[in-house]
């Protein structure tokens, strides 16, 4: 009997607290317990039903008519319900929470946050969660350059950038040069495919193409000027690091956006910075 998957089983026994389920009527068959306290209806011996099979801490087989949000074939972003010294408990759609051992966590996790995980079985057959999703990702994605994609952050590298699981299935990387905002493990991101590598993995850009992004950047700078009482201490001579620190954008994007605002008469520039001279018309 396979754990971590939905399968069709037959009711072969009726106990006061649970039903016994098996794949057939043969003697010596492997059986799973379906607890009656979790059921909304009664069953008879001989009934067949689709259940999710898993194990308890002692390795005994359990069955549930509720299907969890994850199985052995998928990566899923699950919410941390409780953090303990040995790991964390995740909400996954069953009454019994899914345990995520500390040894399977690649980064510190927080209660209330959601992170991408996969299922695996330990030596005793118990289903557990793991944050090591890399081996389960594919490079055979259907996406091409300029396609819009979404994914979840599962790893970070000071040298390479931020690794993203696109659709919980495919390899994605936001290169370090494209990072203009802070990201955390488990963050959902929306990006544009910048490059499809020879191995099929995708390089992503959080920002859209320059002629599309410039409008959003201009709006953002206007909002920042209003929030900062009409003045921003950034200018043409400001370093890329200063601009990125204050506005989370590159210097080239900053200059394009400010140029647009100048043409429309919303701002004036000086060696000291940018001054708001007109609020945008509604």
C-alpha positions, 0 to 999 in steps of 0.5 A: 500500500503506497503512502503519500497518495490517494488510492481506492481501498475497500472496507474490510473490517469495522472496529468501534473506533475505526474501519479497516481498509485494504486493497483486496479481501486476501488474508494477510493483507496490508490494512489501514485505519480510517478513524471514525471520529473524523467522518461525516458518514458511516460505511459498511464492510464491502464499500470502496472509497478513495482515501489518502494513505499516510502513517503515524509516528509508530509507522501504522497506516492511516487513511483519510477521506480528506485529500491534503494539499500536497502529495509525493508528486508535487511541490507545494507552498504550505503554512507553518502552524507551529515552530518547535525545537525539532522542526515545524508543523505545517498545515496541509489539509488533514487534522494531523499536521505535517512535520517538517524536521529541522534537518530538512529545513534549509533556512530558519522558518517562522510561524504564519509564513508559508514555504515550498516543501516536498513530501518524503518518507523516512525509514519507518515509512512516516510522511515528512516535509522537506525544504530540499525541492531542487531535485524535484524541479524540471528544466523542461518548461513551456516558457519563452523569452518575455513570457510572464511567470510566477513562482516562489523563492526557495533558495538564495545565493550571494554569488548568483541571486535568488532561486525561484520555483516557477509554478512549483515545477520549473527552475528559475533564477533572478540574477543578482544584477536584477535584484532591486528589492529585498526578497525572503524565503517563501515570497511569491514573485511575479517576473518576466523571462529574460533568458532561456538557457541552453539547459532549459533553466530560466533567467528572470527579471522582476522588472518589465522591459524599459519602455513599459517599466518607465511609467511605473518607475515615474509613478513610484518616484512621484509617490516617494516625493509626496511622502518625503515632503516634495524633495528627494536627495538623489540626482545624476551624480548619485551612486547606483548604491544610493539609488538602489538603497532608497528606491530599489531600482537601477541608476539607468531606470532612475534616470529614465523615470526622472527624465519622463517626469521632467518632460511632463513638468512634475519635477525640477532637478538640481545638484542637491536632488529632485524637487516636486513642482506639480502634483500629477493630474487625476 
